[in-house]
Amino acid sequence: MVIGTWVLMPSRRRPDPEPTLSIFPDQVHIGDRFTDADMDGAAEWEVVSRPVTFKKGHEVRARVQRPGNPATAREKYWAAHEKVTVRRMTAPPPRPTAEAETIGDMKAILGTRRSPLASAGGSCRPPLPGTAATAVSCLS
């Protein structure tokens, strides 16, 4: 909108900061990032393995590295009762799966599981006492 010589522009929205979570170490996911103060000062690390508990569940260990730099990989240990603040990355794209679009596709994927007798409208139950048994087997 123009008012006189001034042009009013909508304010630019800053992107939302990545959400931070305060979680127990055994709840970290691959791809989570956290800041750790070590010898070199504060540095960002990325979790690259699933967490594993040790010492009767009192200690948690996971493999971490600087983001995009596998040469810096090391193991990180946490006490299981201390919370860790992590930045959770967005979920990775789902893995492709075979999707059946129709019931016919499902039958083709799973195959037929009915016996020939059941497909013909018969029954796979044993004959009742006093009735004639059929010679057709229910095994397919």
N, C-alpha and C positions, 0 to 999 in steps of 0.2 A: 504494500500500500504506500502511496506517495503522499506526503503531507508537506506542502511547500517544496523546499529543496531537499528535505530529508527523506530518505527511503527507509522505511521500517522493514527489517528482515526478521524472520522468526529466529529466535536464539538457537544456536547450535547445541544440540544435546550431546553431552559427552557420553561415550559408551559406558554402560554400567561396568563397574569394576568386577573382576572375576569373584565369584562368591567364595568366601573362606569358611571353612568348617573346623570346628574344634572336636577332634575325634580321638579315640584310643588307637594306639599304633597298629593293633591287629585289624583295624578297619580301613587302612589305607588301600588305595587301588593303584594299579599300574597307571602312570600318567599324572598322578597327583604331584603337586610341586609344593615345596616348603623352603623356608629360609633357615639356614643353620649357621651359627657363628663358630667357625673353627680357626685354625692357625692363620688363614689368609683373610680373616674378617668375615663379615656376613656375606653369604653366597647362596644363590638359589640352586636347589637340587630337585631332581625328578625321580620318582620311584619307578624302577624298571623291573621289579619282580614282586611276586605276591609275598605278603608278610608271613613269617614262620615263627611260632612261639617255641621258646626253650626254657630250661630250668623250671619245669613244672608250671609253665604258663606265666612266670614272673618276668620274662624278658622276651622282646620281640625283635626280630632281625629282618631287614629287607635290603635288597641291593638297590643302590641309588647312583646317579651320575648327574653331572651338569647337563642341562638341556642341550641336546644335539651334539654332545661330546662324549662318546663311549670310552675314550682314553682315560677319563676321570672316574670311571666306575669304582665303587668301593661298597663295603657293607656298613650299614648304619644300624646301631643298636639303640633301643629305647626300653625304659622300664614300662611294663605293661599297664601300670596304673596311672601313668602320666599322660595327659592329653597332648596331642600334636595339632598345631594349626596348619592346615593345608589349603591350597587353592585347587579345587577340582576342575579339571578341564572338561569341556563339553563331551558328551558321550560320543564314542567313535561310531561311524556309520555301521548299521547292522550288517551282519554277514549275509551274503545272498543265500537264499534257500529255495528249494524247489517248491513251487506253489501250484497246487492243483486248482484249476478254475472251475471245473464242473465235477459232478459226481462221477461221470464217466472217466475223467482223468484220475480220480481217486481209485476207482476200481482197477484201472490200468496199472497204477503205481503199486497198489496192495495185492492185486491178483484176486482171484475168486477164492473164498474160503469155505464155500458151501459144498457139501457133497453132492454128487449127481442125483441121489435120491431126494435130498432136500430141495435141490433146484427144480426137480420135476413135481414138487408139491407134496412129496412124501414126508415121512418122519424118520428120524434117526433113533428114535426110542426103541428099546427092545419090545417085541410084541407082548401083548397082554396074555396072561395064561388063558388057555382055552381058545385062542384065535390062531389062524394059520400064519406061519412065519413066511416072510418073503425071502427070496434068494438074493436080493440086491443088498450089497454091503454098504454101509455108511462111510467107510474109509475112502478117502480120495487120494 
